[in-house]
Amino acid sequence: MAGRLIDNLLAMLGKGRDDALLRYSLGNEYLKNEDAAAAIPHLHAAVVHDPGYSAAWKLLGKALEATGALNEALDAYREGVAVAERKGDKQAAKEMSVFARRVERRLRDIP
């Protein structure tokens, strides 16, 4: 089922539809299927299409963190916090702040 949804979303992309929601949806589905590496380019595209899409910044951070790209994940979370704060989305800003602090701790613990 999940693979089928990804296939359908990719087909939409192949037919010329390319927007933040489609790219977010693809990234989200790849993450659900534990394929963070495949999610990253779609989530990057989502935030390029809509730099104010705080949920896409959050998922991009999660995907980058899952692949071990901690500095990039931290950057994504920080940008997501800024975006969420500008929009007044306090809950999203709070969540990404927590995620960012967790990544900062992981980075400090790297020898």
KETI-638168 format. One line per 5 residues: number of its first residue (from 0); their letters; for each residue x, y, z of C-alpha. Coordinates in nm, 3 decimals. Each point is the difference from the previous one (the first is absolute). Example, Ala and Ser with C-alpha at 12.3 -4.5 7.8 and 13.67 -1.06 7.14 Angstrom:
0	as	1.230,-0.450,0.780 ~ 0.137,0.344,-0.066
This chain:
0	magrl	0.000,0.000,0.000 ~ 0.268,0.251,0.102 ~ 0.207,-0.074,-0.310 ~ -0.308,0.052,-0.208 ~ -0.059,0.342,0.151
5	idnll	0.359,0.099,-0.072 ~ -0.041,-0.127,-0.356 ~ -0.317,0.210,-0.041 ~ 0.171,0.310,0.138 ~ 0.301,-0.054,-0.226
10	amlgk	-0.236,-0.040,-0.296 ~ -0.154,0.339,0.084 ~ 0.348,0.150,0.014 ~ 0.084,-0.164,-0.333 ~ -0.307,0.159,-0.159
15	grdda	0.131,0.346,0.078 ~ -0.161,0.076,0.334 ~ 0.270,0.126,0.233 ~ -0.094,0.195,0.310 ~ 0.077,0.014,0.369
20	llrys	-0.287,-0.225,0.106 ~ 0.086,-0.275,-0.248 ~ 0.366,0.008,0.097 ~ -0.089,0.003,0.371 ~ -0.231,-0.296,-0.052
25	lgney	0.271,-0.195,-0.180 ~ 0.253,0.077,0.271 ~ -0.246,-0.097,0.269 ~ -0.079,-0.332,-0.166 ~ 0.368,-0.083,-0.045
30	lkned	0.058,0.076,0.368 ~ -0.293,-0.222,0.098 ~ 0.171,-0.274,-0.201 ~ 0.328,0.067,0.183 ~ 0.176,0.131,-0.309
35	aaaai	0.127,0.332,0.126 ~ 0.257,0.033,-0.279 ~ -0.277,-0.012,-0.261 ~ -0.208,0.248,0.200 ~ 0.267,0.271,0.015
40	phlha	-0.007,0.127,-0.361 ~ -0.379,0.022,0.007 ~ -0.004,0.187,0.329 ~ 0.272,0.233,-0.126 ~ -0.218,0.067,-0.304
45	avvhd	-0.302,0.064,0.225 ~ 0.181,0.276,0.190 ~ 0.134,0.148,-0.323 ~ -0.356,0.017,-0.135 ~ -0.129,0.144,0.328
50	pgysa	0.267,0.125,0.242 ~ -0.277,0.074,0.251 ~ -0.112,-0.364,0.026 ~ 0.101,-0.073,0.361 ~ -0.121,-0.362,-0.009
55	awkll	0.231,-0.066,-0.296 ~ 0.294,0.150,0.189 ~ -0.077,-0.230,0.293 ~ -0.011,-0.311,-0.218 ~ 0.313,0.108,-0.185
60	gkale	0.178,0.026,0.334 ~ -0.124,-0.346,0.100 ~ 0.113,-0.153,-0.330 ~ 0.343,0.162,0.018 ~ 0.038,-0.108,0.362
65	atgal	-0.095,-0.357,-0.091 ~ 0.276,-0.012,-0.262 ~ 0.257,0.135,0.245 ~ 0.026,0.343,-0.165 ~ -0.021,0.169,0.340
70	neald	0.131,0.345,-0.092 ~ -0.245,0.021,-0.289 ~ -0.282,-0.127,0.223 ~ 0.081,0.269,0.255 ~ -0.011,0.265,-0.274
75	ayreg	-0.339,-0.130,-0.121 ~ -0.145,-0.001,0.352 ~ 0.127,0.351,0.067 ~ -0.147,0.130,-0.325 ~ -0.324,-0.181,0.083
80	vavae	-0.014,0.167,0.340 ~ 0.048,0.342,-0.160 ~ -0.270,-0.072,-0.258 ~ -0.244,-0.130,0.262 ~ 0.061,0.299,0.226
85	rkgdk	-0.064,0.242,-0.287 ~ -0.330,-0.178,-0.068 ~ -0.095,-0.009,0.368 ~ 0.006,-0.380,0.005 ~ 0.123,-0.035,0.357
90	qaake	-0.042,-0.378,0.021 ~ 0.209,-0.069,-0.310 ~ 0.267,0.243,0.118 ~ 0.011,-0.168,0.340 ~ 0.027,-0.350,-0.152
95	msvfa	0.280,0.096,-0.235 ~ 0.182,0.182,0.281 ~ -0.002,-0.324,0.198 ~ 0.124,-0.194,-0.304 ~ 0.275,0.259,-0.059
100	rrver	0.120,-0.024,0.361 ~ 0.011,-0.378,-0.029 ~ 0.215,0.026,-0.314 ~ 0.225,0.258,0.168 ~ 0.060,-0.248,0.286
105	rlrdi	0.079,-0.277,-0.247 ~ 0.247,0.226,-0.180 ~ 0.172,0.090,0.329 ~ 0.036,-0.370,0.085 ~ 0.180,-0.082,-0.325
110	p	0.370,-0.050,0.081
